[in-house]
Amino acid sequence: MLLAVLPSAACLADACDELPKPAVKVERLESQVALNTRYGVKALNNLGATVSRPGHQVLGLTRGTASASLAVHSPTLVDSSGRWECASPQITLRYGFSPITVYVAREFPPGSCAHQQIYEHEMRHVKTYEEHLVNLEKDLLATLNARFATGGPWRGKAGDIGPRLRRELDQRWLPMVQREIRRVEAAQALIDTDEEYARVADACDGAIKKVIR
């Protein structure tokens, strides 16, 4: 937070208009995708127990670690009495899924037809994660702009604005962003249909079915 002191409250009122306007910036984190082939089918069934469809074996799994943070930098002016201040919040939202881990059961080694089929299916989940983040960006920016970037600098008692802003970001807006990120699970569930499970299981001339039996 940048801080400057002015001689009087009257000067403070005039100088506040010289501060930069409040602004919001949204940055998507670049997804880092890692492949993990250390776990067998049994272990993946345990890892994916909460998302797998009943009656189906988990041959592959994709997990994205959601991340969201709200940083704030506020140029601030305080009058000479030390009683009043004005500040211009400059807010940066960074969000994304990083890392994203794609699991393929070790019973299907890299280079095999079965591995490729399962991997391609899981990459559809990766694409869904990434598309969800892109689709969120415009709405998140509009929502945060509507709250923080439609007027002039904030004004209040000296020392109050920073804690008040941080509290609002942590208690209201960060949970909102996290909820919006988690909405991706509904789109992910649409990929894992019974028909898709059957298609993958029947691939590679029955090589996958032989393992899951």
C-alpha positions in Angstrom: 0.0 0.0 0.0 1.4 3.4 -1.1 0.9 6.1 1.6 1.2 9.9 1.4 0.4 12.6 3.9 -1.4 15.8 3.0 -1.5 19.0 5.0 -5.3 19.2 5.7 -8.6 17.5 5.2 -9.6 20.1 2.6 -6.5 19.3 0.6 -7.2 15.6 1.0 -10.7 16.0 -0.5 -9.1 17.6 -3.6 -6.1 15.3 -3.9 -8.2 12.1 -3.7 -9.3 12.8 -7.3 -5.7 12.6 -8.4 -5.4 9.0 -7.3 -5.8 6.3 -10.0 -9.3 5.0 -10.4 -10.0 1.7 -8.6 -9.4 -1.2 -11.0 -9.7 -4.9 -11.2 -7.5 -7.3 -13.2 -8.2 -11.0 -13.8 -5.4 -13.5 -14.6 -5.9 -17.2 -15.4 -3.2 -19.5 -14.1 -1.6 -21.6 -16.8 -2.5 -25.2 -16.2 0.3 -27.6 -15.6 -0.8 -31.1 -16.7 1.1 -34.1 -15.2 0.7 -37.8 -16.1 0.7 -40.3 -13.3 0.8 -44.1 -14.1 1.9 -45.3 -10.7 -1.5 -46.5 -9.5 -3.4 -49.6 -10.4 -7.1 -50.0 -11.1 -7.9 -50.9 -7.5 -6.2 -47.8 -6.2 -7.9 -45.5 -8.8 -11.2 -46.9 -7.8 -10.5 -45.7 -4.2 -9.2 -42.3 -5.4 -12.2 -41.8 -7.6 -14.8 -43.2 -5.4 -16.7 -39.9 -5.0 -17.0 -39.2 -8.8 -17.2 -42.7 -10.4 -20.5 -44.0 -11.7 -21.9 -47.1 -9.9 -20.9 -50.4 -11.5 -17.9 -49.0 -13.4 -14.2 -49.5 -12.9 -12.0 -46.4 -12.7 -9.3 -46.9 -15.4 -8.3 -43.3 -15.5 -8.9 -40.2 -13.5 -8.3 -36.5 -13.8 -7.9 -34.2 -10.9 -7.5 -30.4 -10.9 -6.3 -28.6 -7.9 -8.3 -25.3 -7.8 -6.5 -22.2 -6.9 -7.8 -18.6 -6.3 -6.2 -15.6 -4.8 -7.2 -11.9 -4.5 -4.3 -9.5 -4.2 -4.8 -5.8 -3.5 -2.5 -2.7 -3.9 -4.0 0.6 -2.7 -2.4 4.0 -3.2 -3.5 5.9 -0.1 -3.6 9.6 1.0 -4.0 10.6 4.7 -4.7 14.2 5.9 -2.3 15.9 8.2 -4.4 15.3 11.3 -4.1 11.5 10.7 -7.8 11.1 11.0 -9.0 10.6 7.4 -7.8 8.8 4.3 -8.7 8.0 0.8 -7.5 4.9 -1.1 -7.8 3.5 -4.6 -8.0 -0.3 -4.6 -6.2 -2.0 -7.4 -7.3 -5.7 -7.2 -5.9 -8.7 -9.0 -7.7 -12.0 -9.1 -5.6 -15.0 -10.1 -7.4 -18.3 -10.5 -7.1 -21.6 -12.2 -6.4 -25.4 -11.8 -2.8 -26.1 -11.2 -1.6 -28.7 -11.3 -4.0 -30.9 -13.3 -3.0 -34.6 -12.8 -4.1 -37.2 -15.3 -4.0 -40.8 -13.9 -4.0 -43.8 -16.2 -4.0 -47.2 -14.4 -0.6 -48.9 -14.5 -2.2 -52.1 -16.0 -2.2 -50.1 -19.3 1.4 -49.1 -20.0 2.3 -46.1 -22.1 2.5 -47.0 -25.8 -0.3 -49.5 -25.6 -3.6 -49.0 -27.4 -5.5 -49.2 -24.1 -3.3 -46.5 -22.5 -4.0 -44.2 -25.4 -7.7 -44.7 -25.3 -7.9 -44.0 -21.6 -5.5 -41.1 -21.8 -7.6 -39.5 -24.7 -10.7 -39.8 -22.6 -9.0 -38.1 -19.6 -7.8 -35.3 -21.8 -11.4 -34.5 -22.5 -11.7 -33.8 -18.8 -8.5 -31.6 -19.0 -10.1 -29.6 -21.8 -13.3 -29.2 -19.8 -11.3 -27.7 -16.9 -9.6 -25.3 -19.2 -12.8 -24.2 -21.0 -14.5 -23.7 -17.7 -11.8 -21.2 -16.7 -12.0 -19.3 -20.0 -15.8 -19.1 -19.7 -15.6 -17.8 -16.1 -13.2 -14.9 -16.9 -15.6 -12.4 -18.4 -18.3 -13.0 -15.7 -15.8 -12.8 -12.8 -14.3 -9.5 -14.2 -17.7 -8.0 -14.7 -18.8 -9.0 -11.1 -15.7 -7.6 -9.5 -15.7 -4.5 -11.6 -19.3 -3.8 -10.6 -18.3 -3.8 -7.0 -14.9 -2.2 -7.0 -14.3 -0.2 -10.2 -17.4 1.9 -10.8 -16.6 4.9 -8.6 -13.8 7.0 -7.3 -11.4 6.3 -4.4 -12.7 4.9 -1.1 -12.8 7.4 1.8 -12.9 6.8 5.5 -11.1 7.0 8.8 -7.4 6.6 8.7 -6.4 2.9 8.9 -9.9 1.6 8.2 -10.0 1.1 4.5 -7.2 -1.5 4.1 -8.6 -4.0 6.8 -12.2 -3.4 5.6 -11.3 -4.2 2.0 -9.2 -7.3 2.9 -12.1 -8.6 5.0 -14.6 -8.1 2.2 -12.3 -9.9 -0.3 -11.7 -12.8 2.0 -15.2 -13.3 3.4 -17.3 -12.5 0.4 -15.5 -12.5 -2.9 -12.9 -15.3 -2.6 -15.6 -17.8 -1.5 -17.7 -16.7 -4.5 -14.8 -17.3 -6.9 -14.1 -20.7 -5.4 -17.8 -21.7 -5.8 -17.7 -20.7 -9.4 -14.6 -22.7 -10.1 -16.2 -25.8 -8.5 -19.1 -25.6 -10.9 -16.9 -27.4 -13.4 -17.8 -30.7 -11.7 -21.3 -30.6 -13.4 -19.7 -30.4 -16.8 -17.2 -33.1 -15.9 -20.0 -35.5 -15.0 -21.5 -35.2 -18.5 -18.4 -36.7 -20.0 -18.6 -40.0 -18.0 -21.8 -41.5 -19.5 -22.5 -45.2 -19.6 -22.0 -45.0 -23.4 -18.6 -43.5 -23.0 -17.6 -46.2 -20.4 -18.7 -48.9 -22.8 -16.9 -47.3 -25.8 -13.6 -47.2 -23.9 -14.1 -50.7 -22.4 -14.7 -52.2 -25.9 -11.7 -50.5 -27.5 -8.4 -52.2 -28.5 -10.0 -55.5 -29.5 -11.0 -56.3 -25.9 -7.6 -55.6 -24.3 -9.2 -53.4 -21.7 -12.0 -55.7 -20.9 -9.6 -58.5 -20.3 -8.0 -56.5 -17.5 -11.1 -55.2 -15.8 -12.6 -58.7 -15.6 
